[in-house]
Amino acid sequence: MAYAQHVREHFPRAIAGTTVADLDALADDVCTSLDDFPLTTGVLGCTVFEHGEAYTAIREGLRRDEPARYRFTLAHELSEILLRRYLNALPDQCRREHVCDAFAAELLLPHAAVVATVAVLIQAHAGGPGPSDATLDQLAQRMASTYDVSLTAARISIAECLFGVSWTVPGHAAILLRLSPEGEAP
């Protein structure tokens, strides 16, 4: 995702030698307003466009209660703003949501960083049975902690590297979520 890399370069935040997006700086640049709001149950974020301006609301208390979920939700809403023209051309809302999730993940936990980390792990197990589920889960926990993303988002990113499936393809997200013991969205 070259555009996600472009965004990370223009709004950089360094984590563990990797450039991720500085969401606060990005939100300051692209959102007309960003507010906590008591949204409907199940809704974590919402962006409304009015006269070309983007107004974003994130569920009240999410930043305090679930910081990693807040970051992913904010990244998703920023993706809706940044990809607005592209998203309008997509045939259905489900596909648009998948694209925003993938773009958000790429802003927070770049695929190249995950590939490099997984490659080291695979190399360490060369000639053997490969990394165990416990080892992969430890890797996911470290990546979630390091990059301040949810454990589920880290697991999905690792699974994409190992199995070559993508959560941007409808149906694949459900497969990848089954890899998560919590069965939660990123």
C-alpha positions as CSV (number, residue, x, y, z in Angstrom):
1,M,0.0,0.0,0.0
2,A,2.1,2.9,-1.3
3,Y,-0.4,5.5,-0.2
4,A,-0.3,4.3,3.4
5,Q,3.5,4.5,3.2
6,H,3.2,8.1,1.9
7,V,0.9,9.0,4.8
8,R,3.3,7.4,7.3
9,E,6.2,9.4,5.8
10,H,4.3,12.7,6.0
11,F,3.0,12.0,9.5
12,P,5.8,9.9,11.0
13,R,6.0,8.3,14.4
14,A,9.0,6.0,15.0
15,I,8.3,2.8,16.9
16,A,11.0,0.1,17.2
17,G,12.8,1.4,14.2
18,T,9.6,1.4,12.0
19,T,7.8,4.4,10.8
20,V,4.1,4.3,11.7
21,A,1.5,7.0,11.3
22,D,1.2,9.7,14.0
23,L,-2.6,9.5,14.3
24,D,-2.9,12.7,16.3
25,A,-1.0,14.8,13.8
26,L,-2.9,13.1,10.9
27,A,-6.2,13.8,12.6
28,D,-5.3,17.4,13.2
29,D,-4.6,17.7,9.5
30,V,-7.6,15.9,7.9
31,C,-10.5,16.2,10.5
32,T,-12.5,19.3,10.8
33,S,-13.4,18.0,14.2
34,L,-12.6,14.9,16.3
35,D,-14.8,14.4,19.3
36,D,-15.7,11.8,21.9
37,F,-19.4,11.1,21.5
38,P,-21.9,8.7,23.1
39,L,-22.4,6.6,20.0
40,T,-24.9,3.8,19.5
41,T,-24.0,0.4,21.0
42,G,-21.6,-1.5,18.7
43,V,-20.5,1.7,16.9
44,L,-17.0,2.7,17.7
45,G,-16.5,5.5,15.3
46,C,-18.3,7.6,12.7
47,T,-17.2,10.2,10.1
48,V,-19.7,12.5,8.5
49,F,-18.9,14.7,5.5
50,E,-20.6,18.0,5.2
51,H,-19.7,20.5,2.5
52,G,-16.4,18.7,1.9
53,E,-15.4,18.8,5.6
54,A,-14.9,15.6,7.7
55,Y,-16.4,15.5,11.2
56,T,-15.3,12.4,13.2
57,A,-16.7,11.0,16.4
58,I,-15.2,8.2,18.4
59,R,-17.2,6.4,21.1
60,E,-17.0,8.2,24.4
61,G,-14.5,6.6,26.8
62,L,-12.8,4.4,24.2
63,R,-9.5,6.2,24.4
64,R,-9.4,5.8,28.1
65,D,-10.8,2.3,28.4
66,E,-9.3,0.5,25.3
67,P,-6.4,2.6,23.9
68,A,-5.4,0.1,21.3
69,R,-9.0,-0.2,20.0
70,Y,-9.3,3.6,20.1
71,R,-6.1,3.8,17.9
72,F,-7.5,1.3,15.4
73,T,-10.9,3.0,15.3
74,L,-9.3,6.4,14.7
75,A,-7.0,4.9,12.0
76,H,-10.1,3.4,10.4
77,E,-12.0,6.7,10.4
78,L,-9.0,8.5,9.1
79,S,-8.8,5.9,6.3
80,E,-12.4,6.8,5.4
81,I,-11.4,10.4,5.0
82,L,-8.1,9.7,3.1
83,L,-9.7,7.1,0.8
84,R,-13.1,8.8,0.3
85,R,-13.0,9.0,-3.5
86,Y,-11.8,5.5,-3.9
87,L,-14.3,4.1,-1.4
88,N,-17.2,5.8,-3.2
89,A,-16.4,3.7,-6.2
90,L,-16.7,0.4,-4.3
91,P,-20.0,-1.5,-4.8
92,D,-20.9,-2.2,-1.1
93,Q,-20.4,-1.0,2.4
94,C,-18.9,-4.3,3.6
95,R,-16.1,-4.0,1.0
96,R,-15.5,-0.3,2.0
97,E,-15.1,-1.3,5.7
98,H,-12.6,-4.1,4.8
99,V,-10.5,-1.6,2.8
100,C,-10.5,0.9,5.7
101,D,-9.5,-1.8,8.1
102,A,-6.6,-2.9,5.9
103,F,-5.5,0.7,5.4
104,A,-5.8,1.4,9.2
105,A,-3.7,-1.7,9.9
106,E,-1.1,-0.6,7.5
107,L,-0.9,2.8,9.1
108,L,-0.4,1.3,12.6
109,L,1.5,-1.9,11.9
110,P,3.2,-1.8,8.5
111,H,3.1,-5.1,6.6
112,A,6.8,-4.8,5.8
113,A,7.6,-4.7,9.5
114,V,5.5,-7.8,10.2
115,V,7.1,-9.6,7.2
116,A,10.6,-8.9,8.4
117,T,9.8,-10.0,12.0
118,V,8.0,-13.2,10.8
119,A,10.9,-14.0,8.4
120,V,13.4,-13.9,11.3
121,L,11.1,-16.3,13.2
122,I,10.8,-18.6,10.3
123,Q,14.5,-18.6,9.7
124,A,15.1,-19.5,13.3
125,H,13.0,-22.6,12.8
126,A,14.4,-23.6,9.4
127,G,14.7,-27.3,9.0
128,G,12.3,-27.9,11.9
129,P,8.6,-28.1,12.4
130,G,8.3,-24.3,12.3
131,P,7.2,-22.0,15.1
132,S,4.6,-23.3,17.5
133,D,1.2,-21.7,18.1
134,A,2.6,-20.6,21.5
135,T,5.6,-18.9,19.9
136,L,3.4,-17.2,17.3
137,D,1.1,-16.0,20.1
138,Q,4.1,-14.6,22.1
139,L,5.2,-12.8,18.9
140,A,1.7,-11.4,18.5
141,Q,1.7,-10.2,22.1
142,R,5.1,-8.5,21.7
143,M,4.0,-6.8,18.5
144,A,0.7,-5.7,20.0
145,S,2.5,-4.2,23.0
146,T,5.3,-2.6,20.9
147,Y,3.0,-1.0,18.2
148,D,0.1,-0.3,20.6
149,V,-2.4,-2.3,18.6
150,S,-4.8,-4.9,19.8
151,L,-3.7,-8.5,20.1
152,T,-6.2,-9.4,17.5
153,A,-4.8,-6.9,15.0
154,A,-1.3,-8.3,15.6
155,R,-2.5,-11.9,15.2
156,I,-4.3,-11.0,11.9
157,S,-1.2,-9.3,10.6
158,I,1.0,-12.3,11.4
159,A,-1.6,-14.7,9.9
160,E,-1.7,-12.6,6.7
161,C,2.1,-13.0,6.4
162,L,2.1,-16.7,7.2
163,F,-1.0,-17.8,5.2
164,G,-1.0,-15.2,2.4
165,V,-4.7,-14.2,3.0
166,S,-5.9,-10.7,3.4
167,W,-8.7,-9.2,5.5
168,T,-9.5,-6.9,2.6
169,V,-11.1,-9.8,0.9
170,P,-14.6,-10.4,2.2
171,G,-14.7,-13.7,4.0
172,H,-11.1,-13.7,4.9
173,A,-11.7,-11.5,7.9
174,A,-13.9,-14.1,9.4
175,I,-11.2,-16.8,8.8
176,L,-8.6,-14.6,10.4
177,L,-10.7,-13.7,13.4
178,R,-11.2,-17.4,14.2
179,L,-7.4,-17.4,14.8
180,S,-8.0,-15.0,17.7
181,P,-9.1,-16.7,20.9
182,E,-11.1,-13.6,21.8
183,G,-12.9,-13.6,18.4
184,E,-12.8,-9.8,18.5
185,A,-12.3,-7.3,15.7
186,P,-9.0,-5.3,15.7
